[in-house]
Amino acid sequence: MTVRFTDEESEALRIAAEAEGVSMNDYARTAVREQIARRAHTARVADSAARGAQRYAEALHRLGTL
């Protein structure tokens, strides 16, 4: 796989990687893993909220929040 960056993105990546003391490749791989984890977490939270809203729909309705 090849990822292409603009000149500005490449420079920002170089600066960030240098500040962390890692290679640009390692920095980019870490950023991708973190983004994937964030999206998975967001999906789990949304799923949990939907299940909670369904489970407690009657109580939420009585409280006027639904």
C-alpha positions, -999 to +999 in steps of 0.1 A: +000+000+000+012+035-008-002+066+009+004+099-009+006+131+010+007+167-001+039+185+005+023+203+035+011+170+050+045+154+045+062+182+062+037+182+091+042+144+094+080+148+094+079+175+121+055+155+143+075+123+139+107+141+147+092+156+178+081+121+190+115+106+181+101+080+157+101+075+120+075+090+098+063+055+090+059+046+127+041+079+134+017+074+105+010+038+115+003+048+151-020+076+139-040+051+118-043+026+146-055+054+170-081+066+145-094+031+140-097+026+178-115+060+181-141+050+155-146+016+171-151+033+205-176+058+190-196+030+175-197+011+207-208+042+227-235+049+201-247+013+202-248+013+240-267+046+241-293+032+216-297+000+236-301+021+268-327+044+252-347+014+240-344-004+274-354+027+294-378+043+268-408+043+291-389+060+320-373+085+296-407+093+282-421+099+316-392+122+324-399+141+292-365+133+276-378+113+247 
